[in-house]
Amino acid sequence: MKKYWIFLFAFWFAAAGAQEKKIPQGHQNTSKFRQMYDLLPTPNRYRAADGSPGPDYYQNKADYVMNIQLIDDREHPVLRGEETITYHNHSPNTLKYLWVQLDQNRRAPVNFTDLSKSDGDNIMMPPGRFVSKFSNKRYEGGFHIEYVRNAQGQDLPYSILYTMMRVDLDKPLPPGQSTEIHIKWWYNINNFKQDWARSGFEDFPDGQNEYIIAQFYPRMAVYDDVEGWQTNQFIGTGEFALPFGNFTVNITAPADFVVDGTGKLLNRAEVFTPAQYKRWLLARRTYDKPVIIVSEAEARKKIEHPSRKTKTWKFIAKNVRDFAFAGSRRFIYDAMAVKIGDKTKMAVSMYPPEGNPLWEEYSTRVVAHTLKSYSDILFDYPYHKAISVNAYRQGMEYPMICWNFGRPKPDGSYTERTKNGMISVIIHEVGHNWFPMVVNSDERQWMWMDEGLNTFVQLLTEQRWQKGFPSRGFPKDVVPFMMGDQSKMQPIMVNADNMYNRSMTAYAKPAAGLYMLREVILGHKAFDYALKTYANRWKFKHPTPADFFRSMEDASGRDLDWFWRGWFYTTDVNDIGIRKVSRFYVTDKPTQRIRNMAKRYGMKVEDFPPYISLISKDSPDYTPELEKQQDILTELHALKMYVQTHFDPEEIKDIKTPKYFYQVVFEKNGGLVMPVILRLTYEDGTTKTIKYPAEIWRFNDKEVKKLIVSDKKIVRFEIDPDNITADVNPDNNVWPRVKKLSKFSKLKKQLK
């Protein structure tokens, strides 16, 4: 019985021990360097694995013929139009209906934008907007569709859902075929000063309006291999997804207006005065400065004596995705020629007298500079002109024409900030001709693909304009944002209309990422080649984020999945610091580690092969004599014997022996992996920079160590000295640590 209880107790004890044994739990691959198969769509015959269009890539086309009438009125101007859309189905699918965008319906009395947003506690708006929104004098916006018909003039059924209209075809549209629809419409033009819209009219105290007109016609939605029909509502932030096509547009407006827009103006000699047309011909031959074609004096005279007659401006544009125009009797108009490759393009500006002297001095010159810079960085500007239009608080882009803010004070003076702001917005909006007007990404989905890429090229262009120009998009610019409230932060890869902070998420952060790719990760040569490859592959096509990521990797020869995953798909931050720097000393005597190895292998220490060991002061094998070494090749027996055995006397003379050995322990407290840029400062004041690739973190995401060997004493170790990796915590970037002054100490120091 006693043996039984002993056995039972032993069994229970063993079982209890087995229960307490911790069983390791498995996990999925969490490496920051894992491939992005879980995030990117699988390559196919439409979009290839190298980021280029596949053999079956297609895109549908929409051609427009429009007759537009601009009815000028001080407070209630109207735009009327008739259009014929010829839609070409290049897809492999038969289409039973077409989706058309009605962007003006964002301003309809009942609209999706107002219904889908929360009204905050602190509501404020200009007086005009308040009246138009809440009083019985409210602005009645939105399209009024008079009819939708087929080529035979028969009515087609259609359904309007806020900013989208489905047109049901009378017969299915098979692959390779085209169909024609006719739409007649009108709408009240909005005052964009009151509602901060992308287009509309600006009223001036003299009773005359300036018109910047866009999203003014029912526009075809995109149908492609990725989304099918792109039917996202136009809420306001997410801009536009549009197919390419050809446009024939006739615009009837007051006879004394200056009108220009997308495409080639066919009857310039008719709508300009003879003197103005002569100046235009001069501008086409003038490459060094703008030529004033419609002067300020001519504009002011028309303001005082407006015409009641009308003229029609006739435009034609080929292979563009959209059409926009501007018109006013208040416009001054200047232009100059720009050489791009072997072709001459025209840089043009249109601005009211309120824009002078700032606009006359800078606008067209900045347009010309932008055309040259972007053409050099990406591809030659494909269109014949680029127009910059001055508009109140505006910055918006369309093919060949854009609206830009920046005006001096009433006395004509302006600050450096006003001037730089105007230059910056002109570069940005003209630059949009490349992204997304030609490299035609889906702005409704991926705002960063046009705004972020464009902001980056804008930064390069601004620095070419003036070294040290106050550009945005440097990595240091996004650090305060990345250190902000994570509950109000989203990855770059988020839908445009769902962004808390689009200025940072869609503009600055993508630009900063591309800047780091160029400066830190790939280098100028590899990056520039890759970006140019992507732009040329996808010009006049519809790329997706995967096409961009894959093209950049394919053309640069680098696996960048770790970078795309961290910078674009997360809100992780970069915080790499120096935890510790230790001076190491060289010895050929058996260390504790060697003694342990000898014991493990059953050997005597004296029989163990000679090894050279590097040890710190913390090692039990350290002795003060190690600090007195002058030449380790002659002082250390093992090294001396090896050198004498393997080199002849002449070779020995050329061997340089380092005197200083340092181990640097890098710590990574942020979620991002990034390269480590380390600047060493020597005792004599000279410096050296070492770049370790991001892959240094692939086996340890928290800490890595590097041995630095030098023949000179190093007195300072500093990470990211030029502030180009968006490191959010510079306090741990320097060794020896720099004592950080308190606010009180800083103030006290300033008062001395």
Secondary structure, DSSP 8 states (H G I E B T S, - for coil): -HHHHHHHHHHHHHHHHHHHS----------TT--STTTS----SSB-TTSSB-TT----EEEEEEEEEEE--SS--EEEEEEEEEEE--SSS-EEEEEEE-GGGGGSSS-HHHHTS---SS----HHHHHHHHSTT----S-EEEEEEETTS-B--EEEETTEEEEEEEEEE-TT-EEEEEEEEEEE--BHHHH--SSEEEE-TTS-EEEEE-S-S-EE--EETTTEE------SSS------EEEEEEEEEETT-EEEESSEETTHHHHS-HHHHHHHHHHTT--SS-EEEE-HHHHHHHHHS----EEEEEEEEEEES---EEEETT-EEEEEEEEETTEEEEEEEEE-GGGTTHHHHHHHHHHHHHHHHHHHHT----SSEEEEEE-TT-EEEETTEEEE-----TTS---HHHHHHHHHHHHHHHHTTTTTTTB---TTT-THHHHHHHHHHHHHHHHHHSTT---S--HHHHHHHHTS-GGG---SSS-GGG-S-HIIIIIIHHHHHHHHIIIIIS-HHHHHHHHHHHHHHHTTB---HHHHHHHHHHHHT---HHHIIIIIH----B-EEEEEEEEEEEE-S--HHHHHHHHHTT--GGGS----EEE-TTSTT--GGGGG-S-HHHHSHHHHHHHHHHS-HHHHHH-----EEEEEEEEE-SS----EEEEEEETTS-EEEEEE-GGGGSS-SSEEEEEEEESS-EEEEEESTT--S-BS-GGGSEES------HHHHHHHHH-
